[in-house]
Amino acid sequence: MDGAGTHDTDRNGTGGNGAEAPDAQEGARLVGRKTVLRAALAATAAIPLALAGGPALARTLAASGTEPQLTPPCDDGDDPTPEQIEGPYFKPNSPQRTSLLEPGLPGTRLTVSGYVFGRACRPLSGVLLDFWQADNNGAYDNTGFRFRGHQYTDSRGAFALTTIVPGLYPGRTRHIHVKVQAPNRPVLTTQLYFPNEPRNNTDTIFDPRLLMTVRDGSGGREAAFDFVLDVAQDPGPGPTPPGGTWAVGTAYRTGDQVTYGGRGYVCLQPHTAQPGWEPPAVPALWRAV
């Protein structure tokens, strides 16, 4: 990963606003293409993220409706995840690891999980994610690599980080830094935020589009966020081959049956058909009969 970046202090950055997105407006968004794709990815995973201590479905934890939906929604053409300044505390050459926990370090355990998508809502594998954050007291380790580490998305575009809830320090709300880079693509530098933090309203860098979905878990807190990178992608296969009844744009219900490529399939969960979700390609949505 390219370690170069700005060295402005966190408290002097620009590009965010100081108000959280209205919950009612965000909650009114329709379930989109990526929502179903996330469900399909999680349902077909060999090792669900839940086994690593985090939520199996990113951005589906807002049961109370207090956290906003994922932004951007990644519906073929929408903007990618917003950039934010690097700040003064980034260090290159962090160790590769998915857990930043160390014996004896205080703090509330936190698991952050999610997916990385391209512009056509298709998952990206082999994406580098380099995380760094403050400790429980709001201090960064500038001599070593405490609470610093990088990892790569798996074949499903998924990642999972085990860490602690970062502490607060003057001028900033609670946040986690991250650099995200698809293979042979530019680096996205940004920050992730926590909902319902009082300092979200006064932090000049805070951007509500970068809010994670967070809930209390059995062993700490569980957060989720999906990144959308500015990576062009083929949206997937085109129309159904002649003789099939499966069709893009059709709203299917559980139990509906279709034919595709000369075979019959039964629908396993409600969804609206999109290019790339043909029955053979998405076993979480269709089962051969």
DOLO-400660 format. One record per residue (C-alpha): residue in three letters; x, y, z negated. Coordinates in steps of 0.25 Angstrom, whole numbers. Each point is the difference from the previous one (the first is absolute). Layout:
N
 type     u     v     w
  ALA     X     Y     Z
...
! end
This chain:
289
 type     u     v     w
  MET     0     0     0
  ASP     4    14     3
  GLY     4     6   -14
  ALA     0    15     5
  GLY   -11     9    -4
  THR    -3    14    -6
  HIS     5     3   -14
  ASP   -11    10    -4
  THR    -4    -2   -14
  ASP   -14    -7    -2
  ARG    -6    12    -6
  ASN     3     9    12
  GLY    -6    -8    11
  THR   -12     3     9
  GLY   -10    -7     8
  GLY   -10    -5   -11
  ASN   -12     7    -7
  GLY    -4     0   -14
  ALA   -14    -6     0
  GLU    -4   -15     1
  ALA    -9    -4    12
  PRO   -15     0    -4
  ASP    -4   -14    -4
  ALA   -13     1     6
  GLN     5     4    13
  GLU    11   -11     0
  GLY   -10   -11    -5
  ALA    -9     3    12
  ARG    10    -5    10
  LEU    -5   -12     8
  VAL     8   -13    -1
  GLY    10     1    12
  ARG     8   -10     8
  LYS    12     0    -9
  THR    -9    -4   -12
  VAL    -4   -13     7
  LEU    14    -2     5
  ARG     5     1   -15
  ALA   -10   -10    -4
  ALA     4   -10    11
  LEU    15     2    -3
  ALA    -2    -3   -15
  ALA    -9   -12     3
  THR    10    -6     9
  ALA    12     3    -9
  ALA     8   -12    -4
  ILE     4     7   -13
  PRO   -11    10    -4
  LEU     6    13    -7
  ALA    -9    -3   -12
  LEU    10   -11    -4
  ALA    11    11    -1
  GLY    -9     7   -10
  GLY    -6    10    10
  PRO   -13     2     7
  ALA    -2   -10    12
  LEU    -7    11     8
  ALA     6    13     1
  ARG    -9    12    -2
  THR   -12    -8    -4
  LEU     1     3   -15
  ALA    -9    12    -2
  ALA   -12    -7    -6
  SER    -4    12    -8
  GLY     1     9    13
  THR    10    10    -7
  GLU    11    -3     9
  PRO     0     5    15
  GLN     0    -9    12
  LEU    14    -3     7
  THR     4    12     8
  PRO     3     0    11
  PRO   -10   -11     4
  CYS     9    -4    12
  ASP   -12    -1    10
  ASP     8     0    13
  GLY     6    14     1
  ASP    -2     6   -13
  ASP    12     7    -7
  PRO    11    -9    -7
  THR     3     1   -15
  PRO     4    14    -3
  GLU    15     3    -3
  GLN     5     7   -12
  ILE    14     6    -5
  GLU    10   -10    -4
  GLY     4     8   -13
  PRO    14     1    -7
  TYR     0   -14    -5
  PHE     1   -10    11
  LYS    12   -10     1
  PRO     3    -8    12
  ASN     4   -15    -1
  SER   -10    -4   -11
  PRO     0   -15    -3
  GLN   -10    -9     8
  ARG   -11    -4   -10
  THR   -15    -1    -2
  SER     1     3   -16
  LEU     6    12    -6
  LEU    -3    -5   -14
  GLU    12    -2   -10
  PRO     0    -6   -14
  GLY    -1    10   -11
  LEU    -5    11     9
  PRO   -13     6    -6
  GLY   -12     4     9
  THR   -14    -5     5
  ARG     2   -11    10
  LEU    -5     4    14
  THR    -2    -8    13
  VAL    -1     7    13
  SER    -4    -8    12
  GLY    -6     2    14
  TYR     3    -1    15
  VAL     8     8    10
  PHE    -8     3    14
  GLY     3     6    13
  ARG    -9    10     8
  ALA    -9   -12     5
  CYS    -3    -5   -14
  ARG     9   -12     2
  PRO    10    -5   -11
  LEU    15     3     1
  SER     9   -11    -5
  GLY    15     3    -4
  VAL    -3    14    -4
  LEU    10     6   -10
  LEU    -6     6   -13
  ASP    10     7    -9
  PHE    -6     4   -14
  TRP     5     9   -11
  GLN    -6     7   -12
  ALA     2     6   -14
  ASP     0    -9   -12
  ASN   -10     0   -11
  ASN     6    13    -6
  GLY     0     7    14
  ALA    15    -1     3
  TYR     6    -6    12
  ASP    13    -9     0
  ASN    10     8     8
  THR    12    -8    -3
  GLY    -6   -14     2
  PHE   -12    -6     7
  ARG   -10    -1   -12
  PHE   -14     1     6
  ARG     5    -1    14
  GLY    -1   -11    10
  HIS    -4    -4    15
  GLN    -8   -11     6
  TYR    -6    -4    13
  THR   -14    -3     5
  ASP    -3   -14     2
  SER    -6    -7    13
  ARG   -14     6    -4
  GLY     6    14    -2
  ALA    -2    -1   -15
  PHE     9     5   -11
  ALA    -1    -1   -16
  LEU     8     8   -10
  THR     1    -3   -15
  THR     4    12    -8
  ILE    -5     9   -11
  VAL    -9    13     0
  PRO    10    11     2
  GLY     1    11   -11
  LEU    -2    14     2
  TYR    10    12     0
  PRO    -2    15     1
  GLY    -6     5    13
  ARG    -5   -13     6
  THR   -12    -9    -1
  ARG     2   -16    -1
  HIS     5    -5    13
  ILE     9   -11     6
  HIS    10     3    12
  VAL     1    -9    12
  LYS     7     0    14
  VAL    -7    -9    10
  GLN     7    -4    13
  ALA    -5   -10    11
  PRO    11    -7     7
  ASN     7    10    10
  ARG    -9    11    -4
  PRO     1    13    -7
  VAL    -1     1   -16
  LEU   -13     4    -6
  THR     3     7   -14
  THR   -11     2    -9
  GLN    -6    -1   -14
  LEU   -11    -8    -6
  TYR   -10     6   -11
  PHE    -9    -5   -11
  PRO   -15     4    -1
  ASN    -6     8   -11
  GLU    14     6    -5
  PRO    -2    14    -6
  ARG    12     5     7
  ASN    -5    -3    14
  ASN    -7    13     0
  THR    13     8    -3
  ASP    11    -7     8
  THR     2     8    12
  ILE     5   -13     7
  PHE   -11    -9    -3
  ASP    -8    -5    12
  PRO   -14    -8    -3
  ARG     3    -8    13
  LEU    11    -7    -7
  LEU    -8    -4   -12
  MET     1   -15    -3
  THR   -12    -8    -5
  VAL     3    -4   -15
  ARG    -7    -9   -10
  ASP     3    -6   -13
  GLY     5   -14     1
  SER     3   -12   -10
  GLY    14     3    -1
  GLY     1    15     3
  ARG    -5     9    11
  GLU    -3    -5    15
  ALA     2    10    11
  ALA    -2    -1    15
  PHE     3     8    13
  ASP     1    -2    14
  PHE    10     7     9
  VAL    -3     4    14
  LEU    13     3     9
  ASP     1     7    13
  VAL     3   -12     8
  ALA    -7    -3    13
  GLN    -7   -13     1
  ASP    -8    -9    10
  PRO   -14     1    -6
  GLY    -2   -15     4
  PRO    -6    -9    10
  GLY   -11     6     9
  PRO   -14    -5     3
  THR    -5   -14    -3
  PRO     3   -10    11
  PRO   -12    -4     9
  GLY   -10   -10    -6
  GLY     2     5   -15
  THR   -10     6    -8
  TRP    10     7   -10
  ALA     0    15     3
  VAL     7    13    -5
  GLY    -9     9    -7
  THR   -10   -10    -5
  ALA    -3     0   -15
  TYR     1   -15    -4
  ARG    -6    -6   -13
  THR     4   -12    -8
  GLY    -4   -12     7
  ASP    -2     6    14
  GLN     5    -9    11
  VAL     8     4    13
  THR     8    -7    11
  TYR    13     5     4
  GLY    10    -6    10
  GLY    -9   -13     2
  ARG    -1    -2   -16
  GLY   -11     2   -10
  TYR     3     8   -13
  VAL    -8     4   -12
  CYS     2    14    -7
  LEU     6    -1   -14
  GLN    -2    15    -5
  PRO    -8    12     5
  HIS     8     9    10
  THR    -1     8    13
  ALA     8    -7    11
  GLN    12     8     4
  PRO    11    -3    11
  GLY    10   -10    -6
  TRP   -10    -6    -9
  GLU    -4   -12     9
  PRO    -4   -13    -7
  PRO    13    -7     3
  ALA     9    12    -5
  VAL    -7     3   -14
  PRO    -3   -13    -7
  ALA    -5     8   -12
  LEU   -12     5     8
  TRP    -3   -12     9
  ARG     0   -16    -2
  ALA    -1    -9    12
  VAL   -12    -9     0
! end
